[in-house]
Amino acid sequence: MQIILSPAKKMKVDTDSFPCRSLPQLLPKTEQLYERLRGMSYQELKALWKCSDAIAKVNLERLETMDLRRNLTPAILAYEGIQYQYMAPGVFSDQALAYVEEHLRILSGFYGVLRPFDGVTPYRLEMQAKLSMGQGKDLYSFWGDSIAETLFSETDCILNLASKEYSRCVSSCGKDRVKFITVLFCERKEGKLIEKGTLCKMARGEMVRYLAEHQIQDPEQIRDFHRLGYRFSPEESNDTTYTFIKEEP
C-alpha cells in the first residue's frame, strides 16, 4: 500500500533533523522545469505563481540560488502546511519513520513524486499552474503518466489522501491497474455531505500519523481511524471511497 499526499506551498530548510537518503526519482524532469522557470521574466513568474510581490521576490531569489543536488531537506520535513503540522513527522518514532519511508509518497508539481527522505529545496510550483512545456500546455501534460507509473511500479494499492489537483495525476492514468481508495473527510449539513478545506488537511495529516503509529498494512484497518471527531461511515462508503464523517459536538 502506498499513501499519496499533496505538498504544501510553505516550505522550510532543515538539514539537521534527519539526513536525506536519496534524490527524487524524477529529478531529470525537475531539471527541465528548473531551466524553464529560470528563463522566465519576473512578471511571467509572478503571474504563474499568482502571488504578491513580496512572495514573488522570495521565490525569484530561490530560483537564482537553487541547487537541486546539495544542501537539501528531506521532503517530509520540508513542507510546513497544516496537514504536515498535524502529521508532525519531526517527533515520529524510528518505527513510524520507517513506515512512512516505505508507504508515503508526496506528489509535487516540481518534483513529480517524492519519497519522505528524498532531498528537496524550497520551490513554488503548484500542479495546476499553467506552465507550458514543449507541446504540453500545462504540468499535467508535462508529467503525463510518469507519476502514476512510478507509483504503480511500487504497489498494487494506493490510498489517496491527496487533493483532487494532485490525485488526478494518478487517477487519470489507468487507476484500474491498482486498487485505488480515496479517503473523504466530511461533515453533514442540511442532509448533504460537505468537505471543508482546512479540516480536511488537518484530518489527512492526522491519518498519516495514525497509520504510521499503528503500522497499518491492510487498507481495511483504516476504517478504525477515529481522530479529530471523525468516524468511518459504512453507509457513505464503498470499495473505492472511504468516507469519514465528523461527529456533531
N, C-alpha and C positions, 0 to 999 in steps of 0.2 A: 504494500500500500504506500502510495506517495500522496502527501498533502500538498496542495498548491495554495499559495497565499500571494496577495498583492504586495507591492512595495509601499513605501511612504515617500511623500515629497521631501519632508525634512530629514536631513542626514547629518551624521557627525563622523569625526575621525577618532578612532580608538585603536591604536596599535599596541596597546599594553595588556589589555584584559585577557585576550586569547590570541594565540598565533594563527595566522592564515595557514591553510593546509594545501591550497590549490588555487589555480587561476580558473576563471569562468570557462565553461566548456565551449561556449560560442564566441570566445574573445576575438577571433578574426573578423566576425561580422560587427562586433562592437567597434573595432578599429576603423571599419568603413564608416560607421556613423560618426565617430570622432572626427575623422577627416572632413566629412560633410559639414558638421557643425562648425569646425574651425574655419571653413571657407565662407561662412555667412556673416553678414554685417550685424552690427549691434541692433539696429531696428528690426531686422529679419528675425534675430534670435528672440528679441523681446516679444514680437508678435507670436512666434512659435510657442514660447513659454507662457504667454498670457499672464504676465506678472507686472508688478510695479518696477519703477526704475531702480529702486534700492535692491530688490531681489535679482533683477537682471544684471546689475553690475557685479554682484557677488558671484553669480554663475558664469559671467564672462571671465572673471578672474580665475575661476576654477578651470575653465577651458584652456586658458592661456598657460596654466602651470600644471595641467593634468598629466599624470604618469599612470598608465594602465597596468604597470608591472611592478612598481616599487612603492613602498610606504603605504600599504593597503590595509583596510579594515575588514575583518570577517563580516560577510553580508548580514548575518543575524544580529550583529551589534551596530551596523551602520545606519539602520533605519530607526527613526525616532517617533513615528506616528503612534496614534492611540492604540492600535492593535499590538504594536511591539511593546508599548508600555505595559499593557495587560499581560502579554506573554512573559515579560521580564526575564529574558534569557541570561542577563548578567548574573542572576542568582540561581541558575539551574545547577542541579547536581551533575556530577560526571555522567551518571546513568541517563539523565534527561538530555544532556548534550549529545551523548552517543545516539540516542533515539532520534533527535531532530536531524543529526548528520545523515542518518540513513533514510529518514522518511519525509523530511520537509524540503520543499523546493519553492523558492521565491521567484515569481515572474517579474520581468522588468522590460521596459521599453528600450533601455540602453544595453542591457546585458542578455536579454532573452530569457534565460532561466539560470538561477543561481542555487548552488548548494550552500548550506549555512556557513561553511568555513572557506568558501571562495573569497578571495581578496577583491575588494572593490574600492573605488574612490567616489567621493560625493559628485553627483551629477543632477541635472534636471532634464528629464525627457519622459513625458507620460506616453503610454502606449497609444492613446487616441490622438496624439499630436499629428497634425497634417504636414508631415515631413516627407517630401518626395525623394525617392532613392532610385536612380536609374529609370526603369519603366514603371516602377511602382509609385502609386500616388500617396501612400501612407505607410506607417510602420507595420500594419497588418500584412500588407503586400510584401514588404521587405523581409519580415521574419518568415512568412509563408508557413510551411509545416515543420520548420526546423525545431521550434519549441516543443511541439507535440511529439515529434519523432524522438527527441531526446528523452522525454518522459516515458513514452511507450516502450523504449528500449530498456527501461529500468523496472517496470511494473505492469501488472495486468489489472490494477485497481487504483483509481485516482479519487481522492477525497477533495472536493472543490470547496475551499474556503476563500477563494478569490472573488473580487468584484467582477461584474459582467464585462467591464472594459478589458480585463486581463484574461478571464477564463475563456473568452471566445477564441483566444489563440489556440486553445486545446479543443474546445467543444466543436469548433468548425472544421476540425481536421480528422474526421473519422473516429469520433469517440466510441463508435460501435465496436472498435477493436479492443477496448478495455471496459471494465466496469467503471462507470463514471457517476459518482454520487455527489450531488450538490447539497450543501447544508444551508438552510434558511433560518434566520432568527427573526421572529415576527411578534407583533402584538395584535390583539383582536380589537378592532374599533368599529362599532356600528355593524357588527356581523361580518366584517371583512378583515383579512389578514394584511397588515402593513409592515414594511421594513423601514426602520429609521437608521440613517447612515451611521451616526456616531455610536449608537447602541450596537449595531451590527459589528462594527470594527472592534469594540470592546469585547464582544462575545467571541469573535473569531480568534483574537489573541488569547483569551481565556481558554478556549477549546484546545488550542495548540499546547498550552501549558498543561491542561488536564490530560491530554493524550500522552505527553512526554512523561508526566509524573506517574501515570498508570501503565506506561509501556504498551499501549493499545496496538494490537496487531490485526484483530478481526474487526472489520467495519461495523458489524452489528453491535459490538460493545460500545460504540459511540453513542448509542441511544441512552446509555446510563448517565450521560452528562447532565448535570443539573445545577449549574452555577449562574450567578447574576440574575436569579429568578426565572431562568429558562428551564423548561422541561420538554422532553420529546413528546410529540403528538402523533400517535399511530394513525388517527383518523385523517390527518392532513399530510401524511407521508406515504411514500411508495418505495419501490426498489431503487429508484434513481434520485429521489428527493427526500432528505430527512429534514423535517420541519420541527423546530423548537419554538415554543410559544412562551412569552413572558407572562408569568402569573400576575393576576391582579393584586395590588397591595392589600 
